[in-house]
Amino acid sequence: MIRKARITDVVEIQKMLRDFAAEGLLLARPLSELYTTLRDLVVFEDEEGTVAGCCGLHIIWSDLAEIRSLAVARSCRRRGIGRRLVEACMSEAVCLGISKIFTLTYEVEFFERLGFRLVDKNMFPQKVWADCVHCPKFPNCDESALLLDIA
Ligand SMILES: CC(C)(COP(=O)(O)OP(=O)(O)OC[C@H]1O[C@@H](n2cnc3c(N)ncnc32)[C@H](O)[C@@H]1OP(=O)(O)O)[C@@H](O)C(=O)NCCC(=O)NCCS
């Protein structure tokens, strides 16, 4: 089941992100940030009620939102859960009237399968001012930027 995240999911979400962050696949998020941006997040809950996937849609600017903190537990991969999490965020962006979604990622092929296209990172100065300058990798980001037009 894909659903909006609840406050009681946050510790599990943080643990999942931390495990993948330890492998350098995404950025870990402090609990404080996960609580304050809880409304960004959707989760996948398995049959046992365990959170086995998550994804965030974070608004950046008037026409732009970012997909971030996307993770699916290894035991649940390649079953369409990542796709469904991103599609839930895409639907929300449409409801909010946001016309473009981008992501910074190493998972280029996964996002291309969802219709995203590779673009120049310099297209997103608002992201750089707000977030990238605080990232430990700045200014040597080796992730790829991908963009989806949804309007
Ligand atoms: C990337 C990730 C979320 C994909 O989740 P998933 O549930 O396995 O993906 P899905 O099953 O929904 O795959 C959707 C499509 O992408 C393809 N795909 C999935 N992972 C892929 C990969 N690593 N490379 C190439 N294609 C991939 C699938 O085959 C599927 O294609 P299809 O629709 O044509 O059959 C998952 O591998 C993950 O959590 N990775 C670690 C964290 C990470 O890197 N997150 C991204 C940070 S932005």
Ligand as a Chemical Component Dictionary entry (heavy atoms), coordinates in Angstrom:
data_LIG
# 
_chem_comp.id                   LIG 
_chem_comp.type                 NON-POLYMER 
_chem_comp.pdbx_formal_charge   0 
_chem_comp.three_letter_code    LIG 
# 
loop_
_chem_comp_atom.comp_id 
_chem_comp_atom.atom_id 
_chem_comp_atom.alt_atom_id 
_chem_comp_atom.type_symbol 
_chem_comp_atom.charge 
_chem_comp_atom.model_Cartn_x 
_chem_comp_atom.model_Cartn_y 
_chem_comp_atom.model_Cartn_z 
_chem_comp_atom.pdbx_ordinal 
LIG C1  C1  C 0 16.060 3.141  -7.224  1  
LIG C2  C2  C 0 15.050 2.322  -6.436  2  
LIG C3  C3  C 0 14.163 3.245  -5.637  3  
LIG C4  C4  C 0 14.187 1.515  -7.450  4  
LIG O1  O1  O 0 13.127 0.888  -6.723  5  
LIG P1  P1  P 0 12.359 -0.411 -7.293  6  
LIG O2  O2  O 0 11.137 -0.581 -6.487  7  
LIG O3  O3  O 0 13.301 -1.545 -7.372  8  
LIG O4  O4  O 0 12.000 0.065  -8.786  9  
LIG P2  P2  P 0 10.768 -0.442 -9.695  10 
LIG O5  O5  O 0 10.593 -1.916 -9.480  11 
LIG O6  O6  O 0 9.592  0.415  -9.481  12 
LIG O7  O7  O 0 11.362 -0.179 -11.146 13 
LIG C5  C5  C 0 10.738 0.657  -12.106 14 
LIG C6  C6  C 0 11.435 0.430  -13.427 15 
LIG O8  O8  O 0 12.818 0.817  -13.306 16 
LIG C7  C7  C 0 13.665 -0.312 -13.560 17 
LIG N1  N1  N 0 14.760 -0.224 -12.579 18 
LIG C8  C8  C 0 14.663 -0.286 -11.244 19 
LIG N2  N2  N 0 15.877 -0.153 -10.688 20 
LIG C9  C9  C 0 16.742 -0.019 -11.706 21 
LIG C10 C10 C 0 18.141 0.133  -11.787 22 
LIG N3  N3  N 0 18.907 0.180  -10.683 23 
LIG N4  N4  N 0 18.714 0.232  -12.991 24 
LIG C11 C11 C 0 17.967 0.164  -14.110 25 
LIG N5  N5  N 0 16.624 0.026  -14.116 26 
LIG C12 C12 C 0 16.029 -0.072 -12.928 27 
LIG C13 C13 C 0 12.791 -1.534 -13.355 28 
LIG O9  O9  O 0 13.254 -2.640 -14.089 29 
LIG C14 C14 C 0 11.455 -1.018 -13.853 30 
LIG O10 O10 O 0 11.417 -1.013 -15.260 31 
LIG P3  P3  P 0 10.060 -1.383 -16.076 32 
LIG O11 O11 O 0 8.978  -0.502 -15.497 33 
LIG O12 O12 O 0 10.406 -1.071 -17.474 34 
LIG O13 O13 O 0 9.811  -2.812 -15.779 35 
LIG C15 C15 C 0 15.756 1.298  -5.499  36 
LIG O14 O14 O 0 16.682 0.537  -6.250  37 
LIG C16 C16 C 0 16.490 1.932  -4.314  38 
LIG O15 O15 O 0 15.904 2.132  -3.249  39 
LIG N6  N6  N 0 17.807 2.205  -4.457  40 
LIG C17 C17 C 0 18.637 2.690  -3.335  41 
LIG C18 C18 C 0 18.357 4.115  -2.992  42 
LIG C19 C19 C 0 18.527 5.043  -4.181  43 
LIG O16 O16 O 0 19.486 4.957  -4.933  44 
LIG N7  N7  N 0 17.555 5.935  -4.342  45 
LIG C20 C20 C 0 17.531 6.920  -5.385  46 
LIG C21 C21 C 0 17.919 8.239  -4.814  47 
LIG S1  S1  S 0 17.150 9.559  -5.726  48 
# 
loop_
_chem_comp_bond.comp_id 
_chem_comp_bond.atom_id_1 
_chem_comp_bond.atom_id_2 
_chem_comp_bond.value_order 
_chem_comp_bond.pdbx_ordinal 
LIG C1  C2  SING 1  
LIG C2  C3  SING 2  
LIG C2  C4  SING 3  
LIG C2  C15 SING 4  
LIG C4  O1  SING 5  
LIG O1  P1  SING 6  
LIG P1  O2  DOUB 7  
LIG P1  O3  SING 8  
LIG P1  O4  SING 9  
LIG O4  P2  SING 10 
LIG P2  O5  DOUB 11 
LIG P2  O6  SING 12 
LIG P2  O7  SING 13 
LIG O7  C5  SING 14 
LIG C5  C6  SING 15 
LIG C6  O8  SING 16 
LIG C6  C14 SING 17 
LIG O8  C7  SING 18 
LIG C7  N1  SING 19 
LIG C7  C13 SING 20 
LIG N1  C8  SING 21 
LIG N1  C12 SING 22 
LIG C8  N2  DOUB 23 
LIG N2  C9  SING 24 
LIG C9  C10 SING 25 
LIG C9  C12 DOUB 26 
LIG C10 N3  SING 27 
LIG C10 N4  DOUB 28 
LIG N4  C11 SING 29 
LIG C11 N5  DOUB 30 
LIG N5  C12 SING 31 
LIG C13 O9  SING 32 
LIG C13 C14 SING 33 
LIG C14 O10 SING 34 
LIG O10 P3  SING 35 
LIG P3  O11 DOUB 36 
LIG P3  O12 SING 37 
LIG P3  O13 SING 38 
LIG C15 O14 SING 39 
LIG C15 C16 SING 40 
LIG C16 O15 DOUB 41 
LIG C16 N6  SING 42 
LIG N6  C17 SING 43 
LIG C17 C18 SING 44 
LIG C18 C19 SING 45 
LIG C19 O16 DOUB 46 
LIG C19 N7  SING 47 
LIG N7  C20 SING 48 
LIG C20 C21 SING 49 
LIG C21 S1  SING 50 
# 
